[in-house]
Protein backbone atom coordinates (compact mmCIF):
# COMPACT_ATOMS: atom_id res chain seq x y z
CA UNK A 1 0.00 0.00 0.00
CA UNK A 2 1.25 3.49 -0.85
CA UNK A 3 1.86 5.15 2.55
CA UNK A 4 0.50 8.54 3.55
CA UNK A 5 3.91 9.61 4.91
CA UNK A 6 7.46 8.53 4.19
CA UNK A 7 10.92 9.61 5.31
CA UNK A 8 13.19 11.06 2.64
CA UNK A 9 16.96 10.68 2.77
CA UNK A 10 19.41 11.73 0.03
CA UNK A 11 21.39 8.88 -1.49
CA UNK A 12 24.76 10.52 -0.90
CA UNK A 13 25.47 11.18 2.79
CA UNK A 14 29.14 10.24 2.50
CA UNK A 15 30.22 13.29 4.48
CA UNK A 16 28.62 11.94 7.65
CA UNK A 17 31.55 9.66 8.52
CA UNK A 18 34.03 12.51 8.25
CA UNK A 19 31.76 14.74 10.29
CA UNK A 20 31.23 12.11 12.99
CA UNK A 21 34.99 11.80 13.50
CA UNK A 22 35.73 15.51 13.26
CA UNK A 23 34.84 16.35 16.83
CA UNK A 24 32.78 19.30 15.60
CA UNK A 25 29.27 18.06 16.26
CA UNK A 26 27.56 21.02 17.92
CA UNK A 27 26.03 23.89 15.93
CA UNK A 28 28.71 25.28 13.63
CA UNK A 29 29.64 25.48 9.94
CA UNK A 30 26.88 23.22 8.60
CA UNK A 31 24.38 24.93 10.87
CA UNK A 32 25.19 28.30 9.33
CA UNK A 33 25.14 26.87 5.79
CA UNK A 34 21.75 25.26 6.36
CA UNK A 35 20.33 28.51 7.69
CA UNK A 36 21.73 30.34 4.68
CA UNK A 37 20.13 27.88 2.26
CA UNK A 38 16.80 28.17 4.05
CA UNK A 39 17.03 31.97 3.96
CA UNK A 40 17.74 31.95 0.22
CA UNK A 41 14.90 29.54 -0.48
CA UNK A 42 12.35 31.43 1.60
CA UNK A 43 13.54 34.89 0.60
CA UNK A 44 13.95 35.89 4.24
CA UNK A 45 17.37 36.40 5.86
CA UNK A 46 15.95 36.27 9.41
CA UNK A 47 15.92 32.48 9.82
CA UNK A 48 17.16 30.38 12.74
CA UNK A 49 17.33 26.59 12.92
CA UNK A 50 16.58 24.69 16.13
CA UNK A 51 16.86 21.09 17.25
CA UNK A 52 13.14 20.25 17.18
CA UNK A 53 9.76 21.65 16.28
CA UNK A 54 8.97 21.76 20.00
CA UNK A 55 11.99 24.04 20.43
CA UNK A 56 10.82 26.21 17.54
CA UNK A 57 7.44 26.95 19.09
CA UNK A 58 8.83 27.12 22.64
CA UNK A 59 11.45 29.70 21.66
CA UNK A 60 8.82 31.66 19.72
CA UNK A 61 6.48 31.76 22.73
CA UNK A 62 9.34 32.67 25.06
CA UNK A 63 10.63 35.67 23.12
CA UNK A 64 7.19 37.31 23.07
CA UNK A 65 6.80 36.72 26.81
CA UNK A 66 4.05 34.10 26.83
CA UNK A 67 3.44 32.76 30.34
CA UNK A 68 0.94 32.14 33.10
CA UNK A 69 -2.24 34.17 32.73
CA UNK A 70 -1.78 34.74 29.01
CA UNK A 71 -4.11 33.38 26.35
CA UNK A 72 -3.11 32.04 22.94
CA UNK A 73 -5.74 31.56 20.24
CA UNK A 74 -5.13 28.39 18.22
CA UNK A 75 -6.76 25.87 15.92
CA UNK A 76 -7.75 22.47 17.30
CA UNK A 77 -7.39 21.00 13.79
CA UNK A 78 -3.63 20.73 13.97
CA UNK A 79 -0.88 18.49 15.26
CA UNK A 80 -0.72 17.99 19.03
CA UNK A 81 2.88 19.21 18.75
CA UNK A 82 1.53 22.63 17.75
CA UNK A 83 -0.60 23.11 20.85
CA UNK A 84 1.03 21.24 23.74
CA UNK A 85 3.88 23.80 24.10
CA UNK A 86 1.30 26.52 24.78
CA UNK A 87 0.07 24.65 27.85
CA UNK A 88 3.64 23.81 28.86
CA UNK A 89 4.44 27.54 28.87
CA UNK A 90 1.71 28.11 31.47
CA UNK A 91 -0.60 29.92 29.07
CA UNK A 92 -4.16 28.97 28.23
CA UNK A 93 -5.21 27.73 24.81
CA UNK A 94 -8.33 29.42 23.48
CA UNK A 95 -9.79 27.42 20.62
CA UNK A 96 -11.06 29.29 17.59
CA UNK A 97 -13.28 27.62 15.04
CA UNK A 98 -12.09 26.81 11.55
CA UNK A 99 -13.34 27.42 8.06
CA UNK A 100 -14.81 23.99 7.15
CA UNK A 101 -13.93 24.55 3.49
CA UNK A 102 -10.21 25.07 4.16
CA UNK A 103 -9.34 23.38 7.48
CA UNK A 104 -7.67 26.60 8.67
CA UNK A 105 -8.64 29.30 11.16
CA UNK A 106 -11.86 31.20 10.53
CA UNK A 107 -10.93 34.91 10.86
CA UNK A 108 -14.31 35.90 12.30
CA UNK A 109 -14.12 33.21 14.96
CA UNK A 110 -10.59 34.36 15.82
CA UNK A 111 -11.79 37.95 16.18
CA UNK A 112 -14.58 36.84 18.54
CA UNK A 113 -12.16 34.99 20.82
CA UNK A 114 -9.88 37.95 21.54
CA UNK A 115 -9.74 39.15 25.14
CA UNK A 116 -7.52 41.50 27.14
CA UNK A 117 -5.32 38.47 27.93
CA UNK A 118 -4.79 37.39 24.31
CA UNK A 119 -1.08 37.62 23.57
CA UNK A 120 -0.67 35.54 20.40
CA UNK A 121 -2.57 33.80 17.62
CA UNK A 122 -1.07 30.61 16.22
CA UNK A 123 -2.25 30.22 12.63
CA UNK A 124 -1.91 26.59 11.58
CA UNK A 125 -1.74 25.89 7.84
CA UNK A 126 -3.45 22.52 7.88
CA UNK A 127 -1.59 19.74 6.04
CA UNK A 128 0.28 22.33 3.94
CA UNK A 129 -2.82 24.19 2.76
CA UNK A 130 -2.31 27.90 3.43
CA UNK A 131 -4.96 29.66 5.49
CA UNK A 132 -6.35 33.21 5.47
CA UNK A 133 -3.01 34.92 6.07
CA UNK A 134 -3.95 38.49 5.18
CA UNK A 135 -7.10 38.44 7.30
CA UNK A 136 -5.45 36.87 10.37
CA UNK A 137 -2.44 39.20 10.13
CA UNK A 138 -4.80 42.17 9.89
CA UNK A 139 -6.57 41.05 13.07
CA UNK A 140 -3.22 40.81 14.81
CA UNK A 141 -2.15 44.26 13.69
CA UNK A 142 -5.47 45.85 14.70
CA UNK A 143 -5.22 44.38 18.22
CA UNK A 144 -1.43 44.47 18.77
CA UNK A 145 -1.35 40.67 18.98
CA UNK A 146 1.60 38.64 17.71
CA UNK A 147 0.79 36.23 14.87
CA UNK A 148 2.71 32.96 14.57
CA UNK A 149 2.28 31.12 11.29
CA UNK A 150 2.41 27.41 12.10
CA UNK A 151 4.02 25.77 9.07
CA UNK A 152 4.60 22.41 10.74
CA UNK A 153 3.38 20.70 7.54
CA UNK A 154 3.71 23.61 5.14
CA UNK A 155 7.35 24.18 4.19
CA UNK A 156 7.42 25.28 0.56
CA UNK A 157 3.77 26.35 0.42
CA UNK A 158 3.23 29.66 -1.40
CA UNK A 159 1.04 32.64 -0.63
CA UNK A 160 0.84 35.90 -2.52
CA UNK A 161 3.82 35.03 -4.68
CA UNK A 162 6.08 34.34 -1.70
CA UNK A 163 6.99 31.28 0.31
CA UNK A 164 5.41 30.79 3.72
CA UNK A 165 7.95 32.32 6.08
CA UNK A 166 8.21 35.47 3.97
CA UNK A 167 4.66 36.81 4.09
CA UNK A 168 5.04 39.62 6.62
CA UNK A 169 3.80 37.48 9.52
CA UNK A 170 5.58 38.25 12.81
CA UNK A 171 6.93 34.73 13.29
CA UNK A 172 6.74 31.54 11.21
CA UNK A 173 7.74 28.11 12.49
CA UNK A 174 8.58 24.94 10.57
CA UNK A 175 9.17 21.30 11.46
CA UNK A 176 11.97 19.22 9.92
CA UNK A 177 10.96 16.02 11.72
CA UNK A 178 11.24 12.70 9.88
CA UNK A 179 8.11 12.89 7.72
CA UNK A 180 8.55 16.54 6.71
CA UNK A 181 10.48 18.20 3.91
CA UNK A 182 13.25 19.01 4.40
CA UNK A 183 13.81 16.29 7.00
CA UNK A 184 16.78 16.55 9.38
CA UNK A 185 15.69 13.51 11.45
CA UNK A 186 14.53 16.05 14.01
CA UNK A 187 14.67 19.82 13.90
CA UNK A 188 12.85 22.96 12.96
CA UNK A 189 13.23 26.60 12.02
CA UNK A 190 11.89 29.99 13.06
CA UNK A 191 11.48 32.91 10.62
CA UNK A 192 10.93 36.53 11.57
CA UNK A 193 9.75 39.76 9.99
CA UNK A 194 11.34 41.76 12.84
CA UNK A 195 15.12 41.80 13.37
CA UNK A 196 14.83 42.56 17.08
CA UNK A 197 12.83 39.37 17.65
CA UNK A 198 15.36 37.48 15.51
CA UNK A 199 18.29 38.72 17.60
CA UNK A 200 16.46 37.90 20.82
CA UNK A 201 15.63 34.40 19.59
CA UNK A 202 19.27 33.82 18.66
CA UNK A 203 20.11 34.23 22.36
CA UNK A 204 17.10 32.36 23.72
CA UNK A 205 17.78 29.23 21.61
CA UNK A 206 21.27 29.02 23.21
CA UNK A 207 20.68 29.45 26.97
CA UNK A 208 20.63 33.24 26.59
CA UNK A 209 24.33 33.26 25.66
CA UNK A 210 25.87 35.83 23.35
CA UNK A 211 28.59 33.71 21.76
CA UNK A 212 30.36 36.80 20.39
CA UNK A 213 31.77 37.61 23.86
CA UNK A 214 31.12 34.47 25.90
CA UNK A 215 34.86 33.63 25.95
CA UNK A 216 37.68 36.02 26.84
CA UNK A 217 41.09 36.35 25.17
CA UNK A 218 42.30 33.28 27.11
CA UNK A 219 39.43 31.10 25.97
CA UNK A 220 37.89 31.21 29.44
CA UNK A 221 34.24 32.00 30.16
CA UNK A 222 34.02 35.78 30.24
CA UNK A 223 32.65 37.11 33.57
CA UNK A 224 31.66 40.30 31.75
CA UNK A 225 29.29 38.41 29.46
CA UNK A 226 25.97 38.77 31.23
CA UNK A 227 23.08 36.37 30.64
CA UNK A 228 19.82 38.23 31.09
CA UNK A 229 17.35 35.99 29.26
CA UNK A 230 15.93 32.58 30.11
CA UNK A 231 16.95 30.27 27.30
CA UNK A 232 16.88 26.76 25.89
CA UNK A 233 19.50 24.31 24.62
CA UNK A 234 17.87 24.41 21.21
CA UNK A 235 20.65 24.78 18.64
CA UNK A 236 20.66 22.21 15.83
CA UNK A 237 23.59 19.78 15.78
CA UNK A 238 26.01 19.59 12.87
CA UNK A 239 24.73 16.10 12.01
CA UNK A 240 21.16 17.31 11.59
CA UNK A 241 22.33 20.44 9.80
CA UNK A 242 24.46 18.41 7.38
CA UNK A 243 21.45 16.29 6.44
CA UNK A 244 19.40 19.44 5.99
CA UNK A 245 22.01 20.96 3.67
CA UNK A 246 21.92 17.86 1.46
CA UNK A 247 18.12 17.87 1.36
CA UNK A 248 17.96 21.50 0.29
CA UNK A 249 19.87 20.55 -2.87
CA UNK A 250 16.84 18.59 -4.10
CA UNK A 251 13.95 20.33 -2.32
CA UNK A 252 12.54 22.00 -5.45
CA UNK A 253 12.38 18.68 -7.30
CA UNK A 254 10.66 16.92 -4.40
CA UNK A 255 8.05 19.64 -3.93
CA UNK A 256 7.41 19.86 -7.68
CA UNK A 257 6.73 16.12 -7.68
CA UNK A 258 4.26 16.51 -4.82
CA UNK A 259 2.40 19.30 -6.62
CA UNK A 260 2.25 17.25 -9.79
CA UNK A 261 0.83 14.36 -7.77
CA UNK A 262 -1.78 16.73 -6.34
CA UNK A 263 -2.86 17.77 -9.83
CA UNK A 264 -3.20 14.10 -10.77
CA UNK A 265 -5.42 13.42 -7.77
CA UNK A 266 -7.76 16.22 -8.87
CA UNK A 267 -8.27 14.54 -12.24
CA UNK A 268 -8.59 11.08 -10.67
CA UNK A 269 -11.28 12.13 -8.20
CA UNK A 270 -13.19 14.08 -10.83
CA UNK A 271 -13.28 10.94 -12.97
CA UNK A 272 -13.93 8.34 -10.26
CA UNK A 273 -15.74 10.21 -7.48
CA UNK A 274 -17.37 13.31 -9.00
CA UNK A 275 -19.18 14.15 -5.75
CA UNK A 276 -15.91 14.78 -3.92
CA UNK A 277 -15.00 18.40 -3.09
CA UNK A 278 -11.51 19.85 -2.86
CA UNK A 279 -10.23 22.19 -0.17
CA UNK A 280 -10.80 25.80 -1.12
CA UNK A 281 -7.68 27.87 -1.80
CA UNK A 282 -7.25 31.55 -2.45
CA UNK A 283 -6.18 32.39 -5.98
CA UNK A 284 -2.75 33.49 -4.79
CA UNK A 285 -1.83 30.38 -2.80
CA UNK A 286 -0.31 27.00 -3.60
CA UNK A 287 -0.07 24.16 -1.03
CA UNK A 288 3.00 21.96 -0.84
CA UNK A 289 0.73 18.88 -1.01
CA UNK A 290 2.32 17.23 2.01
CA UNK A 291 -0.87 15.22 1.61
CA UNK A 292 -3.76 15.72 -0.79
CA UNK A 293 -7.01 16.63 0.96
CA UNK A 294 -10.61 16.12 -0.05
CA UNK A 295 -14.03 16.70 1.50
CA UNK A 296 -16.73 14.04 1.26
CA UNK A 297 -20.00 13.21 3.00
CA UNK A 298 -19.00 9.52 2.77
CA UNK A 299 -15.68 9.83 4.58
CA UNK A 300 -15.41 6.42 6.24
CA UNK A 301 -16.81 4.60 3.23
CA UNK A 302 -14.33 6.32 0.91
CA UNK A 303 -11.45 5.85 3.38
CA UNK A 304 -11.79 2.08 3.19
CA UNK A 305 -12.49 2.07 -0.53
CA UNK A 306 -9.32 4.04 -1.30
CA UNK A 307 -7.30 1.74 0.95
CA UNK A 308 -8.57 -1.29 -0.99
CA UNK A 309 -7.21 0.43 -4.13
CA UNK A 310 -3.75 0.45 -2.51
CA UNK A 311 -3.50 4.02 -1.19
CA UNK A 312 -3.46 4.69 2.55
CA UNK A 313 -6.07 7.32 3.44
CA UNK A 314 -6.66 9.02 6.78
CA UNK A 315 -8.21 11.97 8.57
CA UNK A 316 -4.65 12.80 9.77
CA UNK A 317 -5.32 14.76 12.99
CA UNK A 318 -7.76 14.34 15.88
CA UNK A 319 -9.12 17.73 16.87
CA UNK A 320 -7.11 18.71 19.94
CA UNK A 321 -10.04 20.24 21.83
CA UNK A 322 -10.99 16.63 22.67
CA UNK A 323 -8.02 16.36 25.06
CA UNK A 324 -8.69 17.27 28.70
CA UNK A 325 -5.20 18.72 29.14
CA UNK A 326 -6.39 21.81 27.24
CA UNK A 327 -9.35 22.48 29.56
CA UNK A 328 -12.49 23.89 27.99
CA UNK A 329 -14.06 22.12 25.02
CA UNK A 330 -16.29 24.70 23.35
CA UNK A 331 -18.80 24.02 20.60
CA UNK A 332 -17.01 24.50 17.27
CA UNK A 333 -19.35 23.70 14.39
CA UNK A 334 -16.72 24.33 11.71
CA UNK A 335 -14.39 21.82 13.36
CA UNK A 336 -17.16 19.23 13.58
CA UNK A 337 -18.16 19.66 9.95
CA UNK A 338 -14.59 19.56 8.70
CA UNK A 339 -13.61 16.47 10.70
CA UNK A 340 -16.68 14.60 9.51
CA UNK A 341 -15.76 15.25 5.85
CA UNK A 342 -11.96 15.57 5.54
CA UNK A 343 -9.86 12.77 4.09
CA UNK A 344 -6.21 12.78 3.03
CA UNK A 345 -4.47 10.59 0.46
CA UNK A 346 -0.72 10.25 -0.36
CA UNK A 347 0.78 12.97 -2.51
CA UNK A 348 4.44 12.81 -1.45
CA UNK A 349 7.61 12.50 -3.52
CA UNK A 350 7.55 8.67 -3.20
CA UNK A 351 4.19 8.34 -4.92
CA UNK A 352 4.23 7.74 -8.67
CA UNK A 353 1.10 9.25 -10.20
CA UNK A 354 1.23 6.51 -12.83
CA UNK A 355 -0.05 4.21 -10.07
CA UNK A 356 -3.44 5.90 -10.24
Protein Blocks (a to p, Z undefined) as FASTA:
>chain_A
ZZfbdcdddfblmlmmmmmmnopabgcfkmmmmmmmmmmmnopabbcddfbfklmmmmmm
mmnopaehiacdddfbbcfklmmmmmmnopacddddddfknopacfklmmmmpcfklcbd
cdddehhiacdfklmmmmmmmnopacdddfklmghiaeehiaehieopabacddfbfkbc
cdehiacddddfbfklmmmmmmmmngopafklmpcfkopacfklccfbdcddfbccfklm
mmmmmmmmmmmmmmmmmmmmmmmmmmmmmmmmmmbccddddfkbccehlaacdddfklml
mmmmmmmnopacdehiacfklpmklopadddfklmmmmmmgccddfbfklcfklZZ
